[in-house]
Amino acid sequence: MTKEIKLLPFYRKEDKKAYFSEYFLSSINFNGMTEKLIKERPGMPLRVAKAVTLATVYALHADLVIEECKKEDRFEDIIDEDVLYEENQ
């Protein structure tokens, strides 16, 4: 008995391009990064290593999304960087 694998075509809208931030997030191996962190610091609890990994990846993802939105000129209307900088100090 053989199994037949049927590939479904993937259609993408012509006016929408894939964002690198989406590819970045889908290509991350969270478990591998966590294991590497634990190997570098054996005394670190697993829960802490997972939290650090998630925080690092999502911070990078947020930066990528912000840069992509800036390129689309939709971001400046929503957030003023000078105001954010002043509030964070």
Secondary structure, 3 states (H helix, E strand, C coil): CCCCCCCCCCCCCCCCCCCHHHHHHHCCCHHHHHHHHHHHCCCCCHHHHHHHHHHHHHHHHHHHHHHHHHHCCCCCCCCCHHHHHHHHC
